[in-house]
Amino acid sequence: MAKSPKKRKDTLVLNNFLSIISNALTGLSSVITDYEFIVFSRLFCGICAGIFSCAIPLYLGEISPVDLRGATIVMPMLFVNIGALLGLIMGHPKILGTKKGLPVFMSLAIIPAFLSIFLLRLIPESPRYLLLQKSNEEKATRALKKLRERENVEEEMQELYQEDISERGEKNMNVLKLIRFRTLRWQVLSIIILMGGQQLSGIHMAFVYMGKVDQIIAVKNYQVAAIGLVSIFITVLSYVVLIHIIDSMGRRIPLLFGYGITNILSILLTMTLELERLGAFVFLIFWPICTITFIYSIKVIPETQQKSFITIKKLMALYMARKKMVKGPARDDFKRHSARSSRRSSSKRSSSVKTSAKSSVKPSVKP
């Protein structure tokens, strides 16, 4: 029998303990200057950051309501950039950026890790995980009631039941099974293309070339640091704006806007730095990657605003049917089946709401 995956909360708690160790090692690396120890501490810190970057959005996406899911998943990236902004400020030579203050500065992240361990005990486990992975309906309902702070959660539970039925063949997956699973192939490909487009958009190279700004406009070192501070502050503001619009405007428009901007800026940065003879043709490598991701997002990626996981899965299945050029009666049957299932789910929701409403009305007693 396949081993069940670890709980979402257990993963976060365990990684917070690892984060405490990694931050302690990072703080010691400023004192123990051996090359091997510095590399090991950075490697350990990178592993913890990688686990957090996967586990936190997954947990938040599962516990958040549909109408707030976009803003909730964007929230971790906002705090990552706020942390980078605070790091630049605290690392200033007049604050903690000195030889004596550096060990303290490198170990400050231990404090939020300790707080997270205690605060995670107050948060319930993911209802989706409890129902789909553990098949525990009672705990899932209790967790959902605590998260929503109301007793009537039948509508969301019905969606979880439908998702449980449709994904029975997709449970207990490993990486190799996920790659070979035919019905999830387009989802996996979309994740690879979108994440690859994000990482290879040229943003990291832009930060590297920011160190050469003093050669372009003849500024001093402290002014270069101020430019980096302003750039991260603008990033924080962009995430604040995105949180406010992503659940009203949708996901595709900000996504396409971002890749469109990186397309233009990769060319402009190349032209600017080449005019200054800094040899920045490396940015042209990122231009086709951003272009491919932009076109793929237009053609394949559906709008997921106000949609449940099972609805998004049906949209991807519809694209697969179109890709296979399903024509005539077969395609009409597919559309009729999708419409029938959506009507059936909506009728179940309305009947459950009516039942709960009737049960809440007390019969009047005549004198």
Secondary structure, 3 states (H helix, E strand, C coil): CCCCCCCHHHHHHHHHHHHHHHHHHHHHHCCCCCHHHHHHHHHHHHHHHHHHHHHHHHHHHHHCCHHHHHHHHHHHHHHHHHHHHHHHHHCCCCCCCCCCCHHHHHCCCHHHHHHHHHHHHHCCCCHHHHHHCCCCHHHHHHHHHHHHCCCCCHHHHHHHHHHHHHCHHHCCCCHHHHHHCHHHHHHHHHHHHHHHHHHCCCHHHHHHHHCCHHHHHCCCHHHHHHHHHHHHHHHHHHHHHHHHHHHHHCCHHHHHHHHHHHHHHHHHHHHHHHHCCCCCCCHHHHHHHHHHHHHHHHHCCCCCCCCCHHHHHHHHHHHHHHHCCCCHHHHHHHHHHHHHHHHHHHHHHHHHHHHHHHHHCCCCCCC
